[in-house]
Structures are given as structure tokens and as C-alpha cells.
Amino acid sequence: MTDPWPSLPFEAWNDTRATLHMWTQIVGKIRLVQSPWVNHSWHVPLYLTARGLTTTPIRYDPRIFQIDFDFIDHRLLIQTGDGAVRSIALKPRSVADFHREVFSQLAELGIVVTINTMPNELADCIPFELDEQHRSYDADYANRFFRALLQADRVMKEFRARFKGKCSPVHFFWGSFDLAVTRFSGRPAPEHPGGVPHLPDWVAREAYSHEVSSCGFWPGNEMLPYAAFYAYAYPEPAGYDKAPIRPAAAGYQSRLHEFILPYDQVREASSPDAVLLEFLQSSYEAAADLSHWNRAALE
């Protein structure tokens, strides 16, 4: 891989980003409705593969099926445990067209699934079956995003391995369209206020039922128009926003209540892994120390 940390200029691929966000929501919701509930919505995310993102096996009792995004050959692959395969081209096409094609291919496989077609965690959105607005797919930038995810996933897994307390997998949440890993102190947290667009308050409250230090990689949106690594604590302890997070390029965003390290600061560093691990570790230490976690028992 000649460019393992590819450039990802926001404006150049924003339309593709927005379309791909909706496509991943459609696939993610299929996994959601077919899966038993796991604490903190851990039954919901997608996971990195060597070629893209996967649902992992999904129940359709007694059968199983799996849906994969392949960002190298640019196709969506639907496979069943009894050997059937369907392939859908990833190309410029509307969200509504993608939605129709996915469910048509599932029906051909004898799989009938019903999802809520309103996107989650977005204030202004269109039901999938009516969305003709989002229809962009730049294969080069989809592949660049995938390669950036691969690097983030690799380093975040190294960071995750340092913790022996309760910790999430490194997983891709299609609602917020980010790769995340979350550590837990083991103590209950105050009730989350909710208010996330198109997400039931009880889901947010269950997700944040316990104290966390969370971090991840996000490609940005119009409010923060660049790819970035982030870190936050819930509940946020006093003084967290003033903590000396490393490297110096990281800064606290009061609108987001998160520390942000621009992706370009990592990819352009002489040692991207070391810079990213420093950010992840220092932001965790700030959250854990200010909240008085029992670090000796958790690390």
C-alpha cells in the first residue's frame, strides 16, 4: 500500500460521504432488526474487513446471511450460509434506488426484512425509499475513506488492548458514521439527556448508562468540515476541557464537548501511529484521572 494514510479533503468527497452514510444506514438497520439486543447497541455496528465493511453473520432463523461493502471492487455482497450469493454494484445511484435493489436481492434469497426507513441521528433527512437527492459515489474517495478506516482500526485496536476493564470492540456506527472504541469505569452514569435527532431517548440513555471514555475516527460533516479523531468523556468531569491533551494540535471543541485531532495532523506526521496513540492515551488519562477511575484495576 503506497499511501496507507490517504488524503481525504472534505469538499472533494462530501456528496459521496453523504450518500454512503445513507447506504450504510440501510445495511446497518437490517442487522439491527435481525439481532438480539446487546448492551450499548453493540448489536448495531459494522466492522472492518480487508476489503470494506461487514455486518458479520445475521440471523434469519434457522438460516444466516451477511452483507459486505467491498470498497476495492466496489460492490455490495449478500451471502447466505447455504451458499447463495448476490452482488450489487456500488456506483452513482440514489439512496432510493440502492434501497430498492438491496431489498429486491434479499427477497430473491427468500429473506424478508422490514426496517424503519427514516435515517437516524440526522436532523434534516429523507426516508430512504424517497431519497433521490443523495446519489453520488466516487470510487476513489470511497476507497480512500476505507483505507483511512483501516489505519484507524489498526491503531485503535492496539489502544484497546491496553485495557482489561469493560471495553467495546472497535466498531463502525452507521448512525453517526464513525469508527469508535469505548472504555467503561464500571460505575453508573447520570441519565443521559437524550435529544439526539431521530433516535429514541431510551436508546441514548441505555448507551450511556455507565461512565465512559470514548474515542474514534469521524470523516466530518458540514459543522466540522474535515476528517478528525475525537475523544470525549461521559459524564464530562470538571476541568476536562482544560486537560493537557497531546499532541499540541489537538483541541477542545465546546460545541461537540470533544477533543479533536485533525486527521491530516496524524497522516502527515513522521510516525502517524505514535501521534494517534498519544492522543488516545492522553485523552483517556484525562478522563480517568479527573473522574477518579480505579486505573490500577482497569489497565
Secondary structure, DSSP 8 states (H G I E B T S, - for coil): ---SS----HHHHHHHHHHHHHHHHHHHHHHHHHS---GGGTTS-BEE-SSEEE---EEETTEEEEEEEETTTTEEEEEETTS-EEEEE-SS--HHHHHHHHHHHHHHTT-------S-SS-SS---GGG--S-----HHHHHHHHHHHHHHHHHHHHHHTT--SSB---EEETTTTEEEEEEEEEEE--------TTS-HHHHHHHTSEEEEEEEEE---SSS-S-EEEEEEES--TTGGGS--SSTT-EEETTTTEEEEEHHHHHTSSSHHHHHHHHHHHHHHHHHHHTT--HHHH-
